Amino acid sequence: MHHLETEIDRGQISMIALEEMVHSDSYARLVDLFVDALPLNKLGFTHAQHESQGRPPYHPGVLLKLYMYGYRHGLRSSNKLHQACLVNVEVWWLLKGLKPSPRTILYFRKNNKAAFKKAFQHFVLLLKEWKLIEGETLAIDSFKIRAQNSLKNNFNQKKIDRHLGYINGKLNEYHQQLDRADQPDAKQQELEAKIAHQQAKKQQYKELEQELNNSGQSQLSTVDPDARGVILHRNIVNVGYNIQAGSDAKYKLFTNAQTGNVNDTHALADMAWEAKELLQVDKMKTLTDKGYTTGAEIARCSAKGITTYSSPKEHASKNNGLYPMQDFTYKTKEDTYTCPAQAILHTNGSIYQKGNHRVKHYKTKACKGCAVRHLCTTNKNGRFIERGIHQEELENNAKRVNENPDYYRLRQQVTEHQFGTLKRQWGFTYTLMRGKENVLSEVYLCFSVYNLIRTLNILGPKVLLAKLKSLVNYLNRQIERFLAIICSLRNQISRTNFL
């Protein structure tokens, strides 16, 4: 049986247009229309307008198209993107033969971090205008990515103490060897060199300890100062970022993103507020897991017209065979607790700081002569209750979740699958940038690409391309009007100068 014969002779000269080499349904064509529909100058991209003198720069649309194409196909580094400009036919078509250097590609991403966010938000508002984002229900969740900072270059006080303890042990060992009178001169010189080396290392760790204390943080990263040690999965710790992502429940499209602490404890209100203000809605509901369940955050959301559905946490009291907290009845109007023996626990009204929480204390003198005290507490001063000042908000949130289990189950459907696409298919498990703002620029770029592909699947190619073409035509008309106004002003100025 014969093999398939080759159709093209490598040495033959052929004439073919790039337009014919790119499929009509290619993702490159979608990116081309999408970027052309963006008001790049309004969004703040560098070199959208430039002086006529000097070497002309690349148009920001060219480099943005390159990045949006590359991130979809797992090409994120400037060198890989530059290589694609040399060998990828779709990139030839998309950039019209331009081949920016790796340095140019790199600095475009670095210098436009704010513009990437504005472009993403512009697209989100466009999706809201197209009725693809409602803003009624927002699911918030987080995922971790590795930073450009190894675990060896991340320190906390415990790690520094461990290093200092090892160094002090080595120094004691070397000094003991030096104290021996029978050491030859060569051995003494070797030991002195080792002592000097360990002293230098000790000084480095002392300086790190001082820097850590001055920062007021619990850990310190020497390469990327904003990176922190985070648990990626199964107690495996890496230095990275905890990315917060908000998704609209209607079509599972991203709405906003942030990165802050290593956990989700204080992220709920800021994420919800940002999305609510961006989408300009009066009310909003949020779906989150128990990592976001904090009384203070839920209270902040309620104050802004945001209704939370956050998985309730179990009560912190231990199951030690004594009366549990559930047996104590709280009366809101009187601000008192009633124990199983019908005694009243009062508060003095003072608010105390306990860690990150603010609490009130409740107790009663009836514990001294109580017949069932041994069933209630082992504290010599009697039963003592701490109640957070936002406990009522937590209880209302728990009631909403328990009464609407089917609604709360939407959370996983809305948020989980996007993270799998970003990590498993696109390889977004690490960041190439340093610093929160720069890292978020990569996040916004990934989210923009995801929303674009998701919109394509929702509307279909014909409808989406038609919408983008109408936007391009509208933008071109606006540019023509602007240029006409500029020309008119220039003519008026020249006439005035002539007169």
Stockholm file with secondary structure:
# STOCKHOLM 1.0

chainA/1-499         MHHLETEIDRGQISMIALEEMVHSDSYARLVDLFVDALPLNKLGFTHAQHESQGRPPYHPGVLLKLYMYGYRHGLRSSNKLHQACLVNVEVWWLLKGLKPSPRTILYFRKNNKAAFKKAFQHFVLLLKEWKLIEGETLAIDSFKIRAQNSLKNNFNQKKIDRHLGYINGKLNEYHQQLDRADQPDAKQQELEAKIAHQQAKKQQYKELEQELNNSGQSQLSTVDPDARGVILHRNIVNVGYNIQAGSDAKYKLFTNAQTGNVNDTHALADMAWEAKELLQVDKMKTLTDKGYTTGAEIARCSAKGITTYSSPKEHASKNNGLYPMQDFTYKTKEDTYTCPAQAILHTNGSIYQKGNHRVKHYKTKACKGCAVRHLCTTNKNGRFIERGIHQEELENNAKRVNENPDYYRLRQQVTEHQFGTLKRQWGFTYTLMRGKENVLSEVYLCFSVYNLIRTLNILGPKVLLAKLKSLVNYLNRQIERFLAIICSLRNQISRTNFL
#=GR chainA/1-499 SS CCCCCCSSCTTSCCCCCHHHHSCTTCHHHHHHHHHHTSCHHHHTCTTSSCCSSSSCCCCHHHHHHHHHHHHHTTCCSHHHHHHHHHHCHHHHHHHTTCCCCHHHHHHHHHHTHHHHHHHHHHHHHHHHHTTSCCCSEEEEEEEEEECSSCGGGEEEHHHHHHHHHHHHHHHHHHHHHHHCTTCCHHHHHHHHHHHHHHHHHHHHHHHHHHHHHHHTSSEEESSSTTCEEEEEETTEEEEEEEEEEEEETTTTEEEEEEECSSSSTTTHHHHHHHHHHHHTCSCEEEEECGGGCCHHHHHHHHHTTEEEEECCCCCSSCCSSSCCGGGSEEETTTTEEECTTCCEEBCCSCCEEETTEEEEEEBCGGGTTCTTGGGTCCCTTCCCEEEETTHHHHHHHHHHHHHCHHHHTHHHHHHHHHHHIIIIITCCSBCSCCSHHHHHHHHHHHHHHHHHHHHHHHHCHHHHHHHHHHHHHHHHHHHHHHHHHHHHHHHHHHHHHHC
#=GC SS_cons         CCCCCCSSCTTSCCCCCHHHHSCTTCHHHHHHHHHHTSCHHHHTCTTSSCCSSSSCCCCHHHHHHHHHHHHHTTCCSHHHHHHHHHHCHHHHHHHTTCCCCHHHHHHHHHHTHHHHHHHHHHHHHHHHHTTSCCCSEEEEEEEEEECSSCGGGEEEHHHHHHHHHHHHHHHHHHHHHHHCTTCCHHHHHHHHHHHHHHHHHHHHHHHHHHHHHHHTSSEEESSSTTCEEEEEETTEEEEEEEEEEEEETTTTEEEEEEECSSSSTTTHHHHHHHHHHHHTCSCEEEEECGGGCCHHHHHHHHHTTEEEEECCCCCSSCCSSSCCGGGSEEETTTTEEECTTCCEEBCCSCCEEETTEEEEEEBCGGGTTCTTGGGTCCCTTCCCEEEETTHHHHHHHHHHHHHCHHHHTHHHHHHHHHHHIIIIITCCSBCSCCSHHHHHHHHHHHHHHHHHHHHHHHHCHHHHHHHHHHHHHHHHHHHHHHHHHHHHHHHHHHHHHHC
//
